[in-house]
Amino acid sequence: MFAKTQEIDLLSTATTETTFIWKEMEDSVIIIAAACGVSTELLEMLVSSVFQAMIMTVGIEEIRTCRNIERLKRELRACYPLVDRLLECLDTTSRVDLLGLTEVILCHENISLQALLDAYCECLGSLHGCLVARGRTLVATASWWALQPSERKLLALLVAGDGQATARDVPLFLPFTSPAVPFRLVTCALAAGVDVCALCGPSPSLAEAEHTAAQCWRGAVDLLRAAQLCCPRNLAHAVQLDAGIMGILLVDHLNGKFLLSGNQLQSDSKKDVYRLDILCTFYYQGAGMLWKNSGASKAVESYWCSEYHKCHAMQQGNTLLCVLYAAAVPTDTMRHITKQSFKILTTDKQMCW
Amino acid sequence: MNDKAENQTLLKKQYLSENQAYRGDGGSSSGEDSCHSEGWWVGSETGSSCSSCCSDSQSDEGSVADWESEVDANGNLFFIQSPPESELQKYSQPVVEEIITEVPRGAPEGHPSRKGKLAGLIKRRNSKRYRHKSNANALVSQNNTNNNLDETPQLSVAAASSTSSCSVSPTSQQDSEGAYEVSLQLDPAARHNLGRRASLAESLLGLVVSASGDENKVRIVGFIPNGEAIRLNGIRIGDWLRCINNQEVTLQTLETVLGAFSSPCKVQLKLQRLTSDCVSEAKTASSQQVTGFKAGELSERVRSLVLVKPTEELCISIQTSCIGVMYLTQEGLSAGEESQDDQSLLYCFPAPASHCPLEAVRGALLTLHLLLPELTPSPPESSTIMLNGELIHVLYWACGRELLLLALPGSHYPLQEGRQLIADVVHFFQFNFQTLTRAFTAPECRSEVDCFFALFFSRLINGDHSGPQFEELMPVAHWVPLPTSAQIRLNSALSELESNDFEELGSNINDCQRLFSIIGSCMYHKGYLLASHLPRADLPDVHTMLRQRGLVPLLRSEPLQQLVVWHEVYPLSCSRGLPSDKDSSTGLNSVATAYPSPVGRWFLLIVGQEWDLLIILLESAGCTIRPTNNPGPDVCFVEEALDTLSYIQSIGISAMASKWMSGPPRPQVTTPEAVGINKSGRSQDHFLGFMRSAETKSSPPSLASSSLLSLSSPSGRRAGDNVSASTSTLARHRGSLDRLHSGMSAGSEDSASQACSSSVLSECSDEAVGSGGCGGTGVGGPVVGRRAERELRSGAGSRSSGGSGAPPGPRSDGSDSDDSDWEAYQAYSRRGYTGSSSEMSEATLSLLADVDEVLPTKLTAGEENALFHYVQLDTCEGILLAPPAGRETISGASQLREILSSFRQCCHNIHSLLQNTVGFKKMMGQEVTKTMSRSLVAIKEHGVLFEVSSSDPENKKQAQALAYWVVGRLFFAPQPREVYVCYLDSAPQNMVEIAFRLGLSAAG
């Protein structure tokens, strides 16, 4: 920025409610971000995600050694929709999403779907495969989970964003795994709202992939439909949680995935979004410190009480569960219920958490 | 000679006081007049200050230096003395004997008869001299280290010489052996008239010298106030004068050498700084002085407070620590692009702008400050920059078109702490200098601001950053509530002072218009607030001033001999003395109120003795004399304050406060080591507590009272009784019956717990009243009139009943007369309460008297005390309740230190979260901006559970982690109040209940 000539890096500036950050990437681009009510760390994450979206579109070499600036700008236009979706992750008022984490659905069909997906990827000759329902991951191959969380997030946003395409073949770079050599993202629609995606090399062609998909998934249409039905709740209907729970957010920090559920059998989307918004705010502002372990003391639980609701978060290992309660639930009962729910959600083998 | 001079001075004083009154009425005379009039009295004497009318009387003594000579040209004073080291060493037990050994001030022969002010002053002066001779001490006043900017014309020669030589830093000339040179202006014609016996060194150089170990060396043992030498900062007491104009001097040859100077000239003094092994020698030498000269014995901490100067070493260490401050203006930015740099910079510390880490970025920061308000609703608060690989936080404080920037090292100060810090600094400046603009641009403030930042930054650099701070940064005063009876006595003593009724000064004063009216006072002990009569808005400012002047940390660790501080201030309660419509450029758009604040001036007077500070806010407006120039501290007010302070000490308040603080904190807190023993039964506890609290919560409205009543311990039951007693008459009746009943069964279980609190009270008040009695009749006399007599009577009574007062069956109705303090208190309270409400019965009175018995000693629920720490933050009242600080610094409390450090860090997070709610509720009426997340607007409680594995190698084999909660809760009504607690995760706690008990314990 303007202080650079003085050999000073201006990192961030905060006003009462807004935070600005500046970040120079690869000595070539500077990304500036500003947001209200968002912590500096989250904003830094956004900036690096935006940069990764740029790499994904044009590759790292193009950004590092930019020969024609106008051409680069034209090429980068392709990543604007992706950047927009990244920004939406911070604006939780319309749709709730977490930056850098993959949203998953926990349903009992997952264990059967996993086997089908592995078989499909083998047919395609690809290591990275993933089954997505309405933008949320049902199952994925082990190599897919081995990708960086932010890469996976970008891929998921890419698949979710494009509307009703029945098949896609998108050339892209992987910001961490392969920033210079492009891959192909091949997706095929299997049922309404369910896509299967795979990262492939030059072969096979899209037509071949579609053909393989039809063969592999022919017998699984009912399974897919059942799994897709979980969607607004994102959780198998059979899983019964305490009635006082108004929403849950289950985050796996190590694998970079999360489950967000309104715990409602029939969805009331506006109310749902509001509740999940509270949970997200709590996750960022109240429970985020559970990840940081400064000093000898380690935070393991956190809660807050507002006039209208209560939130409680409990951490065990790499997993954090945030639960939204009605205000009438006593504070100490929350601990109890959270502990129970934690067990229910993470120990069911069929749901593949 | 001495007598003559003294008479002259006294006459002069009388003249001046009358003249001043006259001038006040006339209101026409200027500052020059007063200087002239003084000059007339002073004659050949060169007075230092035109504002302090009595200062000259000191110089003819040559040895006695008092605060009066230390008043600077602005009328400000910072005078501090620390007790001799012998006393300092035993400071763990507060010194009460001081009062006994002291010759009674005011009136030695019994109760003061009505004498003239003149006579009163003579007595005061005599006694004071006695006092000062009796304990040999050095004094250093802050303004000596400053250059006096407004010297009187007579002093211009001396001032010039002092400034010229001051500019040469002694350290720069100092060679490896500690020798250095200073130059001094000598004027034999205008030398100080110090009397026959004064040596030439004293009168010419302003140095008090004596022989040291071997006869040849000329050792400097003191300075003549207002002398030439004291204006040089280089010379220190204990140094050795080697040469004058390269001519070697000994004690024998000194007079001859000095006598040779017959005309004004500049001399070169060569001095030798003591090396460390000589220091002890010097100290023994100076302690052998019998003449009453001061020896250089300010304690290390006091010295660091007072002697701090923006030296080069400090500048260097500031540069390396990435600390700096700048004050910029936007004026002239639109003009020439090239010249903007010098115009926009109004103030900078460390001094040359090139040394300041902010210099390089200030353009960028100023641009941000100008640009961002166009994008966001508010201007920037902070920026984080990386300079040479170091993280620096820069804090902004906008003030109209001007901008204050403060750089702090990010490694030491998290952003949240930095924000509190800059707010504190700004409040300090507004309180002391009215506006930031004035503080940073007015030449008369310059040196004081420099000194402030030198002190501030040296504290930042040298202070230990052992961990996050929370309580110390909030704009609140740490209040220690004493038992009710003590509070009442303290409050009444303060009220009496505030009545401003100085009757003992004689009838003369009735003819004069008063100089000041008192608008508030408060009392500190060991840096903790005991009582405040200040306006709400001013208490935080006063506390900020004490903190930034370093007095709070100082008093927490060591006592003072004497402290007198006088400073013009601009209280917030009087809208900083700014008219509401004028001066919009300062950015303080004070809201137009129905009652315009008076046009006047305000002064803060702080007097201190031992561990105690008495702070008085004086107003000069309305009925008082309109001040001319810069009025210095008025001797009457200082004496009144000192008298009140020693009266407060004599009735045992400070002794009792010391005991109260050194004892176990009330309410009780515990340590992780203590709770570690019974950790085994934890899980069971937890379950039971869980069930119980679930029951309790089913009926929220009766929550607090029911849970209090359901407590199993008898004291808890009684607490409940007494609480309800205060609310309903029916219950009161029952409560009093209950109390009478329990009073009869004196050996019961609950009276044991009362005994500990009340025995502290009675024990130390016995002692103090006894000492007051010994000290003679005049101790409390001057201030307290009738009450003093009463005290004395009761004091005599107590002495006659002697040490028999073994823990007197506290408050049991028959034994009242045994307890001397109690009787006096009762007499007072009867007068007070019957005056206001006559229907109160005897039983009610006694009920009110022993509120201190029902202190809920435990805040947490459950069998055992689980509380590690608590903080109640009341920013509206400006007070904070917490256990005394420094518990974690004692050895062996490593785990507590760890816990408290994460507690404080967490409190910052919780605090900023709760501020959302406060901010939202405050702007309820206005339109809700969209900038605030709607999920955050109603949060009232936030808690975090921490686990810490014990770092103790002994406990490692148990490998049991200690779990503790840090919980913060906001109580919005009637005023925002935050309670933070840190407790062991055993039984579940209810924050409402804890806050309730905490409030109850603060009631007395």
Boltz contact constraints between the chains, C-beta under 6 A:
constraints:
  - contact:
      token1: [A, 2]
      token2: [B, 364]
      max_distance: 6.0
  - contact:
      token1: [A, 3]
      token2: [B, 361]
      max_distance: 6.0
  - contact:
      token1: [A, 3]
      token2: [B, 364]
      max_distance: 6.0
  - contact:
      token1: [A, 6]
      token2: [B, 360]
      max_distance: 6.0
  - contact:
      token1: [A, 8]
      token2: [B, 360]
      max_distance: 6.0
  - contact:
      token1: [A, 8]
      token2: [B, 361]
      max_distance: 6.0
  - contact:
      token1: [A, 8]
      token2: [B, 385]
      max_distance: 6.0
  - contact:
      token1: [A, 8]
      token2: [B, 387]
      max_distance: 6.0
  - contact:
      token1: [A, 9]
      token2: [B, 386]
      max_distance: 6.0
  - contact:
      token1: [A, 10]
      token2: [B, 385]
      max_distance: 6.0
  - contact:
      token1: [A, 11]
      token2: [B, 384]
      max_distance: 6.0
  - contact:
      token1: [A, 11]
      token2: [B, 386]
      max_distance: 6.0
  - contact:
      token1: [A, 12]
      token2: [B, 384]
      max_distance: 6.0
  - contact:
      token1: [A, 13]
      token2: [B, 368]
      max_distance: 6.0
  - contact:
      token1: [A, 13]
      token2: [B, 380]
      max_distance: 6.0
  - contact:
      token1: [A, 13]
      token2: [B, 383]
      max_distance: 6.0
  - contact:
      token1: [A, 14]
      token2: [B, 381]
      max_distance: 6.0
  - contact:
      token1: [A, 14]
      token2: [B, 382]
      max_distance: 6.0
  - contact:
      token1: [A, 15]
      token2: [B, 376]
      max_distance: 6.0
  - contact:
      token1: [A, 15]
      token2: [B, 378]
      max_distance: 6.0
  - contact:
      token1: [A, 15]
      token2: [B, 380]
      max_distance: 6.0
  - contact:
      token1: [A, 15]
      token2: [B, 381]
      max_distance: 6.0
  - contact:
      token1: [A, 16]
      token2: [B, 378]
      max_distance: 6.0
  - contact:
      token1: [A, 17]
      token2: [B, 931]
      max_distance: 6.0
  - contact:
      token1: [A, 18]
      token2: [B, 376]
      max_distance: 6.0
  - contact:
      token1: [A, 36]
      token2: [B, 931]
      max_distance: 6.0
  - contact:
      token1: [A, 37]
      token2: [B, 933]
      max_distance: 6.0
  - contact:
      token1: [A, 278]
      token2: [B, 935]
      max_distance: 6.0
  - contact:
      token1: [A, 281]
      token2: [B, 933]
      max_distance: 6.0
  - contact:
      token1: [A, 281]
      token2: [B, 935]
      max_distance: 6.0
  - contact:
      token1: [A, 295]
      token2: [B, 902]
      max_distance: 6.0
  - contact:
      token1: [A, 296]
      token2: [B, 898]
      max_distance: 6.0
  - contact:
      token1: [A, 296]
      token2: [B, 948]
      max_distance: 6.0
  - contact:
      token1: [A, 297]
      token2: [B, 902]
      max_distance: 6.0
  - contact:
      token1: [A, 297]
      token2: [B, 946]
      max_distance: 6.0
  - contact:
      token1: [A, 297]
      token2: [B, 948]
      max_distance: 6.0
  - contact:
      token1: [A, 298]
      token2: [B, 947]
      max_distance: 6.0
  - contact:
      token1: [A, 299]
      token2: [B, 944]
      max_distance: 6.0
  - contact:
      token1: [A, 299]
      token2: [B, 946]
      max_distance: 6.0
  - contact:
      token1: [A, 300]
      token2: [B, 945]
      max_distance: 6.0
  - contact:
      token1: [A, 300]
      token2: [B, 947]
      max_distance: 6.0
  - contact:
      token1: [A, 301]
      token2: [B, 945]
      max_distance: 6.0
  - contact:
      token1: [A, 302]
      token2: [B, 944]
      max_distance: 6.0
  - contact:
      token1: [A, 303]
      token2: [B, 943]
      max_distance: 6.0
  - contact:
      token1: [A, 304]
      token2: [B, 939]
      max_distance: 6.0
  - contact:
      token1: [A, 304]
      token2: [B, 942]
      max_distance: 6.0
  - contact:
      token1: [A, 305]
      token2: [B, 940]
      max_distance: 6.0
  - contact:
      token1: [A, 305]
      token2: [B, 941]
      max_distance: 6.0
  - contact:
      token1: [A, 306]
      token2: [B, 938]
      max_distance: 6.0
  - contact:
      token1: [A, 306]
      token2: [B, 939]
      max_distance: 6.0
  - contact:
      token1: [A, 307]
      token2: [B, 938]
      max_distance: 6.0
  - contact:
      token1: [A, 330]
      token2: [B, 694]
      max_distance: 6.0
  - contact:
      token1: [A, 330]
      token2: [B, 697]
      max_distance: 6.0
  - contact:
      token1: [A, 332]
      token2: [B, 690]
      max_distance: 6.0
  - contact:
      token1: [A, 332]
      token2: [B, 693]
      max_distance: 6.0
  - contact:
      token1: [A, 332]
      token2: [B, 988]
      max_distance: 6.0
